[in-house]
Amino acid sequence: MTAELTVPALEDLRRRRSVKWRRFPADVLPLFVAEMDYLLAPPVAAVLAEAVTRGDVGYSTPGPELGRAFAGFAGRQWGWEPDPSQVTQVTDVGVGVVELLRRLVRPGDPVVISPPVYQPFFDWVPEAGGRVVEVPLAGTKLDLAALEVAFAAHPAAYVLCNPQNPVGRVHTADELAELVRLARLYRVPIISDEIHGALVLPGATFTPLLTVPGAAEVAVAVVSASKAFNLAGLKCAAIVSASPRMAGVVDSLVVEVTERTGHLGVLAAVAAFTEGDAWLGALVSTLAARRDQLASLLAARLPGVRWVPPEATYLAWLDASALGRDAEPCDRFLAEGRVALEPGPRYGAVGSGFVRLNFATSPEILSEAVNRMSGVTAAAR
Ligand SMILES: Cc1ncc(COP(=O)(O)O)c(C=O)c1O
């Protein structure tokens, strides 16, 4: 499958009832939350339709299918062969990270994160009783020297975003090897959020953290089909461990954590991981084309905006500080341009002046959005 994925007409998109299409009035183009505008992968749509037709929408029960399906997918995509029995279903990535942190953190313990990073990281840590310690990225890369200083103070955990939302960086194997060396040296457990791992665009190579030598002793990964296959509402993710030590942490989760997973989410994830490769290939080509289109659009219409094109994800981290510091650019793009983006400060104080734009849409919607945004820039001059 090489043809680009198509997007339904805007009036059909507006009939969707998820947050992307509900939060703002109809004159706003929503490019904020990480939902895609494409239709589902056919094997995923088929398994869901079949389940609904049969009334097969009860509780999920942990079984071997999800682990086997993910292990097969990881092997084909990244040459990683996790043990299927070490794949534990959980409600979603957020629940997985919070519940793991609850096992690792005592009240008030420091937990390190590297902003700009997915905004709920700032909430997940206190939800589990911890205290956020920020070690910002150096540009778009992990600041390994600063992480060593933070790790030397023995935080309860480090939460890694691999690849990194919102900057779209795919941390390299060498960088992750150094991270693992530091984590082992200072005995800091790592929770690696790998939800964007399947969305690595041409030109970059994803390294699952648990493939780094020595990582298994200190790290777990939290994975999901929900970002690459657009299944966030179905509530299914998985924790992967690869050593008895970290399996012990996962096994200490109360059983309800796994039982709260969505049944439809498990069915959809198994179909996606088993039969979704061709559709995923078409998606990645489509996103690469949108990334290139966005580069041309920004150069032509918003030359004051600076960015590093993402190596992964469908999220662009745009430095729009040239608009001036009187207001966050996100507010101006919404009020004056009627384009909804994510505000940069949500990803940490270092995000002030930035916006995050979701380009998993049609060429027409993307072009129209940048057109509207360029009107805001012109008005500010
Ligand atoms: C890095 C990252 N982690 C987690 C999530 C949310 O995952 P879930 O809905 O499974 O909690 C997202 C959603 O965009 C994300 O970007």
The ligand as a Tripos MOL2 file, in Angstrom:
@<TRIPOS>MOLECULE
LIG
   16    16     1     0     0
SMALL
NO_CHARGES

@<TRIPOS>ATOM
      1 C1          3.6890   10.7000   24.7790 C.3       1 LIG1
      2 C2          2.2610   10.3390   25.0070 C.ar      1 LIG1
      3 N1          1.9450    9.4920   25.9910 N.ar      1 LIG1
      4 C3          0.6820    9.1360   26.2290 C.ar      1 LIG1
      5 C4         -0.3520    9.6320   25.4710 C.ar      1 LIG1
      6 C5         -1.7600    9.2730   25.8090 C.3       1 LIG1
      7 O1         -1.8930    7.9040   25.8040 O.3       1 LIG1
      8 P1         -3.1500    7.2360   26.4820 P.3       1 LIG1
      9 O2         -4.3590    7.8420   25.8540 O.co2     1 LIG1
     10 O3         -2.9750    5.7850   26.1430 O.co2     1 LIG1
     11 O4         -3.0360    7.5110   27.9370 O.co2     1 LIG1
     12 C6         -0.0860   10.5000   24.4170 C.ar      1 LIG1
     13 C7         -1.1770   11.0440   23.6070 C.2       1 LIG1
     14 O5         -1.0030   11.7980   22.7030 O.2       1 LIG1
     15 C8          1.2570   10.8690   24.1890 C.ar      1 LIG1
     16 O6          1.5840   11.7050   23.2070 O.3       1 LIG1
@<TRIPOS>BOND
     1     1     2 1
     2     2     3 ar
     3     2    15 ar
     4     3     4 ar
     5     4     5 ar
     6     5     6 1
     7     5    12 ar
     8     6     7 1
     9     7     8 1
    10     8     9 2
    11     8    10 1
    12     8    11 1
    13    12    13 1
    14    12    15 ar
    15    13    14 2
    16    15    16 1
@<TRIPOS>SUBSTRUCTURE
     1 LIG1         1 GROUP 0 **** ****
